[in-house]
Amino acid sequence: MSSRKEKIEAMLADDPKDVFLRYSLALELFKEGDHDSSLSGLKELASEDPPYVPAFFMAAQQLAGLSRVSEAREKLREGIEVARQQGNSHAAGEMSEFLASLGVAND
C-alpha cells in the first residue's frame, strides 16, 4: 500500500505545478521529520507569483517548533505583508496573532 506521501508524489508527476499538492507534500515531509525539504518546499511556494500565503504561516510554525524563532518572526512578517497585498485579512490576522504569541524579539 502506498503512503500518503507516495500518493501525493504520484499526483504531482501528473501536475507538477499544482500548488495545493506541493503544499501537501511539504506537510508530509515535515511529518516524516524531513524539516529541510519541507521548509524548502514552503519557501518555493512563498516565492511563487502570486505567493502562496499558507506557506508563510506553515513555515513560521515549523521554524518556531524547531526553536528558530527569529526566522519564524521574519517569515510571519513577510507573510503578513503578502496576505495584505492579496487582500487576505484573515490570514494576515492569524499570522499577526502568531507573531504576537512569539513575544518580543531578543534573539
N, C-alpha and C positions, 0 to 999 in steps of 0.2 A: 504494500500500500504506500502511496506517495505521501510525503509530508506536505504540510501547508506551504512551506517554502518552495518545494519542488513544483507544486501546482501553480503557484504564482509565477515561478520562472518559466514554466511551460506556456502560460498565457502571455507573458512578456515576449517570448520568442515570436509569437504571432503579432504582437503590437508593442514594440519596444518603447514607443513614445507615451504610452498610457500612464498618465500622472498618478492616478489612484493605485494602479498596480505597482508602480515604482515606490510609492509611499508605503504600501502594504509590505513590500519586500524589505524595506528599511526597518519596519517594525518587527518583522520576523527575525531579521538578522540581530536586532537588539535582544529579542527574547532568547536567542541562542548564545548570547554573550559576545557576539562579534561587533563590539561597540564602534570600532574604527570604520568598518564597512557600512554600518548603519548610519553613522554621522556623515560619512562621505556621500551616501545616497541622499540624505536630507539636504546636505549642502548643495548638491546638484539641483534638487527640486527648488530650493530657495533662490537659485541663480537663473531659473527659467524665465522666459518672457511670455506672460507675466509670472512673477514669482508665486510659488505655491505656498500660501500663508500658513497652513497647518504644519509645514515642515519647520518653520521657525520655532513654533511652540514646542513641538516634539523634540527637536534638537536641544532646546533650552532645558526641557525636563530631563533628558538623558544626561546632559552635561552637569546639571545640578546633582543628579543622582550619583555621578562619578566624582563628586566633590570638586568640580571645575566650575565653581560658582561665578567667577569673574567672566568666563567665556559664556556662561548661561545668561548673565545680565546683558552682555553685548548682543547676543543673539536675540534676546527679547526686545531690546531697543530697536534693532533692525526690523524685527517682525512687526512691532507696533507701528512704525513708520510706514512699512509696506501695506499693512492692513488698512491704515487710514487713507493711504493713497488710493486703495482699491475700494474704499467706501465700506469696509467691513468693520463696523464699530464693535460688533460682538466679539470678534477675535481680538481686536485691539484692547478691549476691556478685559478679556480673560488674561491676555499676556501682561497687561498693566498690573492686574491683581497678583499674578505670579511673581512679577518683578518686585512688587512691594513686599511680598512674603519672604523674599530672599534677603531682606534687610539692607542696611546701608553698606555701601562698598567700602571695605577696609582691607581688601586683599590685593 
